[in-house]
């Protein structure tokens, strides 16, 4: 899952990843904690929250990656 990838959330909303937030920043083997996304249909689902960077979602809200960015 990279910046620019197209994802589908568990309720069917699609989004583009704008930024990844790591669980342990600076550690080379850190896992992803949350994603800053832009929803394709302008949705504001209940499982997302607004931050200074944009709309964040938990990594556990992602159902599948539809298109991987290169």
N, C-alpha and C positions, 0 to 999 in steps of 0.2 A: 504494500500500500504506500504509494508515493504522492507527493503534491501534484495535483493535476489529474489524479485518477477519478473516475466516475464510480460512485458507490450507490447501492440500494440499501435503505434502512429497513428495519423489521416491519414497518407499517406500509411499505411500498413507495415512500418518497425517495426521489433520486437527488443526489447532491454531488458537487465537485469539491475535492479536498483543496483547501487554500493553505493550510498550515498544520503541522503535526506538533503536539506537545508531548514531550518525553517524560516518563515517570522519574528518571534520574538524569537530568540534563548534564551533559559532559561525559557520561559513562558510555563507552563504545558499544556495550551490549544491552543498553536500556530498551525497555519495551515502550510502546506508545500508550499514553494515558488517555488523551482526548484529541479530537480533531476540530479544527476551525473549518467550517464548510459554507458553501453557498447553495441553497436548495434551488432546484431547477424550476419548480412551480411557485416559488415565493412563499412556500409553506413555513409556518412557525410552530412546529410540533411541540407537544408538552414535554418531551424528553430532551429538548435543547434549551440552552440558556444564552443570554446575550452577554458578551464580554467586550473589552476594548478592541480586540482584534476582529470580532465578528460573531457569528452564531456558532457556539460550541456544542458538540455532542460527545457522549462517552463512546469509547471504542466498542463497547458491548451492544450499541444500537445498530451496528453495521451487520446487515444480513449477508451481503456478498459484494465483491468487486466486479462491476460490469465491464470496465475498460481500464486497463493498467497503463499508467503514464510511463514513458521511456526515459 
